[in-house]
């Protein structure tokens, strides 16, 4: 029997990896077409990867790393891509455990974003 949570985790992993690849592509000012030419895949394959419908092959990941100077960390650092509620909860937990002095510093930083 298939573990439902495992399937959801894999879907989320596909989505996050796709999002990171799209981010890397845009960071290098490449269109999907140009990017595909450089890494040797079809635009439809890249679209499926960037939209979280499929995983890139290891060969594709290695080509991206080689052609664009990306590192493994570029693909797998998802900390800032968390769901908004999860991100807020973790931020509040971190702040809650800080000293008062550090909370004041964080407060001043946050106030700079006040619109």
Buried (B, 14 or more C-beta within 10 A) or exposed (E): EEEEEEEEEEEBBBBBBBBBBBBBBEEBEBEBEEBBEBBEBEEEBBBBBBEBEBBBEEEBBEBBBEBBEBEEEBBEEBEEEBEEEEEEEEEEEEEEEEEEEEEEEEEEEEEEEEE
